[in-house]
Amino acid sequence: MLTHGSLFSGIEGFGLRAALAGIKTVWSCELEDYQTLIIKKNFGEQHEINRDIRTYKSPSFVDIISGGFPCQDISIAGKGVGIIGERSGLWSEMFRIIRKVRPRYVLIENSPMLVVRGFEQVLCDLSEIGYDAEWQCLSGTDFGIQQNRERLYCIAYPSEINSKRSNQESIFRKPYLSGQYTRIYPGWRTRQSIPSPKFAGKSNGVPDRVDRTECIGNAVQPIIAHYLFECIKNFNNHIK
């Protein structure tokens, strides 16, 4: 069975969907207190959580490392400093751990603006340690859900794995998922026909309202996370 470790874990959206794909999450890394409480609630008090990627020195081996490193310096809503910025520059710490662990697969999530604000650095770093990579920009509307939030997803794997491939199809397989997962809004057939989501708004007296809303805003879209793990499983099963 494939194993998974998560960096910049948030509420561990990747880990929850890895579990749905039959992949065990061995460890997480999350700085924020509230998000850490959510991880412990869902994965148990004994689940390994490192609180600061900058001091995470000895992660155990896992087959898959996922991480959505901070996008504040990359996103179109930011100042556009790019991957050299103070927060998005934490990619270097994620890369340090990838280089140390050498997982079979790396799953990266970020703003589509990464393509012009530092993606070449990500690809060069991965290539330096012998990893090939594929990437796609995917939106929730590609999966029939009511959130047009496009993100860049990159899946990397060692070149020796690539050389064992039985075919040259992309690791990103279509159709995205079986009908039981994609028919969430069966009456809407195109992106244009999907209505805009309602704004979360404000509500007084709700405990941890700000923390909850922030967690939702920063979380990976569950259906896409599940699809990505299924892609990795399918790809891994065809390696000779």
N, C-alpha and C positions, 0 to 999 in steps of 0.2 A: 504494500500500500504506500502511495506517495505521502510524504510529510511536508509541512508548510511552516514557515516562520514569517512573521509580519513586522515590518518597520513602519514608523509613522502610522501606527495602527488605528488611531481614532477609537471608534467604538467597535473595532475589529469586524468591519463589514466584510473584508476579504475572508477572514477566518470563518464567519458564519456561513458563507456561501461555499467555502472549501468543504465544510462539514457536509453540506447538502450533496456535494460531488463525491463524498466518501474519502476525503483527504483530511488527515488529522493536523491541526495546528499545534505545534510543539511549544512555540514561544512568541511573545509579542514585545513591542517596544513602543511605549507611549508616555509622553511627558505630562499631559494634563490630568489633573486629579479626577474630574468628573468622568471623563472618558475611561479612565482606569477602573473606576467603580463599575461601569457598565461591562467592561471586559470580565471582571471578576464575577459579576452576577451571571453572565452567560457561560463562562468557561470554568468557573470554580475558583475558590480561594487559593488552591495549590498551583494554578496555572502560572507559568513563568512569565513575569513581566519586568523588563528592564525599563527604567524610567527616563534614561537619557542616552540617545544614540551616540553621543560624543564620548561616553564612558563605557560603552558596551564593548568589552574586550574579547570575550570568549563565547560567542554563540555556538551552540551545538549544531552539527550538520543537519540540514533539512534538504529535501529534494527541490523545493520551491521557496524562493524568497520574494515576497511582494512588498511594494511600498509606493505610496504616493507622496514623494518628498514635497516640501512646501512650495506652493506656486505663487506666493505673494509678489515675488520679484519678476515673475514670468507672465502672469495673467494680464489680460488687456485692461483689467480694472486696477492694476498696480502701476508703478512708476517706470516699469520697463527696463530695470537694471539688468535683468536676465539671471542666468545661472551663477553669475559671480556675486550676486547679492547676498546679504547677510543670512537670509532665511533659505532661499532656494539653493544657496551654496552648500547646504547640508547634503546635497547629492554626493559630495566628496566622502561624507561619512557612510552613506549607503553603499557607495562603491567600495570603500575600505572593507566593509563586512562581506560584500559579495566576493571580493578577492580572497578574503580569509576563508570563508566557508566553501566556496566553489560549488554552489548548488547546481542541479541539473537544469533548472529553469529559473529565470528572473522575470518577474511581472511588475512593470512600472506603469503608474498612472499619473497624468499631469494635465495641465491646460494645453489646448491645441497650440497656443502661442509658443510652447517650448520648441516647436519646429524651427522658429526663427530667433529664439532667444536662449539657445544653449544645447539643442538636441545633438548637434555635431560633437559637443564635448562628451555627452552621454555615450554616443556610439563609438567615439574614439577610445574612451576609457574601457568600454566593454571589449572592443577589438584588441586592445593592448593585452588583455588577459585571455584571449582566445575564444571570445564569445561572438556568435553571429546573432542577428536580431531581425525581427519583423515588427511592423507597427501598423496601426489603423486608428483613425479618428471615428469614434462611435458615439451615438446619441441614444438616449432612452427611447426616442421615437422610432429608431431602427428596430426596436423590440416591441413596439406597440404600446409603450407606457406614456403617461401624461407628463413627461418632463423632457423638454428639448435642451438637455445639458450635455453638450458635446465635450468629450475628453479624449486625450491621446492615450492609447494603450500600446505598450511595447512588450513583447515577449522575446527574451534572449535565451540562448542555450549554447553550450560549448560546441566548437566546430567539429569535434570528433563525433558528437551526436548527430550533427547535420550530415556528416559523411555517411551515416548508417541509414539514412532515410530510404524508405522503399519507394517513395514517389516525391515529386517536387511540388505538390499542392501546398498552398499556404497553411500555416498552423491555424490561421483564422478561418474556420470552416463555415459554410452556409449550407442549409438554412441555419439561422443563429441558434435556435433551440426548437425542440418539438412543440407541436401545437398546444400541448397542455400548459406550457409556460408562456407562450406568446399571445394567446387569445385573451388578454386582460380587458381590452376594450374592443370587442368583436364588431361593433357597429362602425368603427372608424378605420378606413382602409389606407389613408395616406397621411403624411405628416401634416398637410395643410388642414385636414379635417379634425385633427386632435385639438381640443380646446386648451387654452392656457391654464396652468394650474392656479389655484387660489393662493394668495399671499398668506403667510402664516399669521400676520397681524400681531396684535398685542393682547395680553390677557393678564390682569392683575390677580394676585393670589394663587397663581399656579407655581408650585415649588420647582426651583431650578429651570424656570422657563427659558432664560437666556442660554443656559448650558445645553438644554435639550434642542433648542432651535439651531444653535451653533453646530451641534453634533450632526443634525440632519443635513445642514448645509455643506459640511465637510465630508460626509460619508460617500463611499462609492455606491453607485446604483446596484442594488442586489442582483437584479436579473442579469446585468452585464458581467458582474463578478462571477456568477455561476457559469455563464457561457464561457468565460475565459478559462476557468478550471476544467471544464469539459473539453475545451480545445486542447489543453495541455495533456489531459488524460488520453485523448484520442491519438494525438501525435506520439506520445510516449509508447502507446500500445503497438505502433507500427514501426518502432525502431528495432532493427534486427540485432 
